[in-house]
Amino acid sequence: MKIGILGAGKVGATAAQLFVEVGHEVAIANRSGPDSLADLAENLPRITPVEPARAVEFGELVLLAIPFRERETLPDAELFDNRIVVDAMNPYTEDYHVMDLGDATSSELIAKQLPGARVVKAFNTMYWETLRDKGHPEISESERFAIFLAGDDPEAKAVVADLVRDIGFGPVDTGSLEDGGALQEPGSVFYHREISTAEAREKVRQLSVSR
């Protein structure tokens, strides 16, 4: 699959490496320009540094890994139309306080900003070191660490779930962007928690029953 990544920090660069290691092609962009990513591309030949708009155009799937507070700097919304957009951002201020978004989840706001995109919330609850080191495709899915995903488009979620499996984790569907997205926000029961796929799925089931 062709994947565009916006943001080359800890999460973006780690995801890029994992994706190319299992055979995907990646175009990655940051605000400093392609030249600043030369070292990353030199070590991983299937990664191409590009400008942000080009990363979106390249990707069948686009991973958003910039700070949420900088979401207004994303390329034109029309470029995201019909693309699967994975929102890996968290709503922190510059001094790492959680933003007050009212009744909306951060991914609902992204879906509103990019109305033609197929938004899936994922890759935002796990520490980047865990993402880098703890993927185990050789073990059964139920025993792998869980990566949570939420969204309103079942087909888009299925694509993201397969990508999660590719890199050695287990996908756990938390529900819609509204209810499921809330389970992935900072301070939630699943945020920054290392948990097996089997345990996570059971916890999601219990929470669904209790609502």
C-alpha positions in Angstrom: 0.0 0.0 0.0 1.1 3.6 -0.6 1.1 5.5 2.7 1.5 9.3 3.2 2.7 10.5 6.6 2.4 14.1 7.8 4.8 14.6 10.7 8.2 13.0 11.1 8.5 13.1 14.9 8.7 10.0 17.1 5.3 8.5 16.0 5.5 9.5 12.4 9.1 8.3 11.8 8.5 5.1 13.8 5.4 4.3 11.9 7.2 5.0 8.6 10.0 2.5 9.5 7.5 -0.2 10.5 5.4 0.3 7.4 8.3 0.0 5.0 9.8 -3.0 6.8 6.6 -5.0 6.0 6.6 -3.9 2.3 4.6 -0.7 2.1 5.8 2.5 0.3 5.9 5.7 2.3 6.0 9.4 1.4 6.7 11.5 4.5 6.6 15.2 5.1 7.2 17.7 7.9 7.2 21.4 8.3 11.0 21.7 7.8 10.9 20.4 4.3 12.2 17.2 2.5 15.9 18.1 3.0 15.5 17.7 6.7 14.5 14.1 6.3 17.5 13.0 4.2 19.0 10.8 7.0 15.7 9.0 7.5 15.4 8.3 3.7 19.0 7.2 3.5 18.5 4.5 6.1 15.1 3.4 4.7 15.1 3.4 0.9 11.3 2.9 0.5 10.7 6.2 2.3 10.5 9.3 0.1 10.7 12.8 1.7 8.2 15.1 0.1 6.2 18.3 0.7 3.0 17.8 2.7 0.6 18.1 -0.2 2.5 15.6 -2.1 2.4 13.1 0.8 -1.4 13.4 0.8 -1.6 12.9 -3.0 0.7 9.9 -2.8 -1.1 8.0 -0.1 -4.0 5.6 -0.4 -3.9 6.0 3.4 -2.6 9.1 5.1 -1.3 9.1 8.7 -1.6 12.4 10.6 1.2 12.6 13.1 1.6 16.3 13.6 0.6 18.1 16.9 -3.2 18.4 17.0 -2.9 22.1 17.9 -1.3 22.6 14.4 -4.1 20.9 12.5 -5.0 24.1 10.7 -1.6 23.8 8.8 -2.8 20.6 7.1 -3.0 20.8 3.3 -6.2 21.7 1.6 -9.1 19.5 2.7 -10.0 18.6 -0.9 -6.7 16.7 -1.2 -7.9 14.2 1.4 -11.2 13.4 -0.3 -11.9 9.6 -0.4 -8.6 8.8 1.3 -8.4 6.9 4.5 -7.0 9.3 7.1 -5.6 7.9 10.3 -5.7 10.4 13.0 -2.8 9.7 15.4 -2.9 13.1 17.0 -3.8 14.0 20.6 -5.3 17.3 21.8 -2.5 18.8 23.8 -1.5 22.4 24.2 2.1 23.4 23.6 2.8 23.0 27.4 1.1 19.5 27.4 -2.2 20.4 28.9 -5.2 18.6 27.5 -7.4 20.9 25.4 -11.0 21.4 26.3 -12.9 20.4 23.1 -16.3 20.5 24.7 -18.5 17.6 23.7 -16.5 16.7 20.6 -13.6 14.2 20.3 -10.5 15.3 18.6 -11.1 13.0 15.6 -14.7 14.4 15.2 -13.1 17.8 14.7 -10.6 16.3 12.2 -13.5 14.7 10.3 -15.3 18.1 10.2 -12.1 19.8 8.9 -11.6 17.1 6.3 -15.2 16.3 5.3 -14.4 14.1 2.3 -11.9 11.9 4.2 -12.6 8.5 5.7 -11.2 9.2 9.2 -10.1 6.5 11.6 -8.6 7.2 15.0 -5.6 5.0 15.7 -1.9 4.9 16.7 -2.5 7.7 19.3 -2.7 5.8 22.6 0.6 3.9 22.5 4.0 5.2 23.5 6.2 5.5 20.5 8.9 3.2 22.1 6.2 0.5 22.5 5.2 1.0 18.9 8.9 0.7 17.8 9.8 -2.3 19.9 6.8 -4.4 20.8 5.2 -5.5 17.5 5.3 -9.3 17.3 3.8 -10.7 14.1 5.1 -14.2 15.0 2.7 -14.6 17.9 -1.1 -15.1 17.9 -3.1 -11.9 17.5 -4.9 -12.3 20.9 -1.5 -12.2 22.7 -0.1 -9.1 20.8 -0.3 -5.6 22.3 -3.5 -3.8 21.2 -3.7 -0.8 18.9 -7.1 0.8 19.3 -9.1 2.2 16.4 -12.4 4.1 16.1 -14.3 5.4 13.1 -17.6 5.6 11.3 -16.5 3.9 8.0 -16.3 0.0 8.5 -14.3 -0.5 5.3 -11.7 2.1 6.3 -11.4 0.6 9.7 -10.8 -2.8 8.2 -7.9 -1.5 6.1 -6.4 0.1 9.2 -6.9 -3.1 11.1 -4.9 -5.0 8.5 -2.1 -2.5 8.7 -2.0 -2.9 12.5 -1.7 -6.7 12.0 1.0 -6.2 9.4 3.3 -4.6 11.9 2.7 -7.1 14.7 0.0 -5.7 16.8 -3.7 -6.5 17.4 -6.5 -4.2 16.2 -9.2 -3.4 18.7 -12.3 -1.5 17.5 -13.6 0.9 20.2 -16.5 2.0 18.1 -17.5 5.3 16.4 -15.5 8.5 16.2 -17.8 9.9 19.0 -18.0 7.0 21.5 -15.0 5.0 20.4 -12.9 8.1 19.9 -13.6 9.2 23.5 -12.1 5.9 24.7 -8.8 6.9 23.1 -8.5 10.4 24.3 -5.8 11.4 26.9 -6.9 10.3 30.3 -9.1 7.5 29.1 -9.0 3.9 30.3 -6.9 2.9 27.2 -4.6 5.8 26.9 -0.9 4.9 27.3 -1.8 1.5 28.5 0.0 -1.7 27.3 -2.7 -4.3 27.1 -3.1 -7.5 25.2 -5.5 -7.7 22.3 -7.7 -10.3 24.0 -7.9 -8.3 27.3 -8.6 -5.1 25.4 -11.4 -6.6 23.4 -13.0 -7.9 26.5 -12.7 -4.5 28.2 -14.3 -2.8 25.2 -17.1 -5.3 25.4 -17.7 -4.7 29.1 -17.7 -0.9 28.5 -20.2 -1.3 25.7 -22.6 -3.4 27.9 -22.4 -0.8 30.7 -23.3 2.2 28.5 
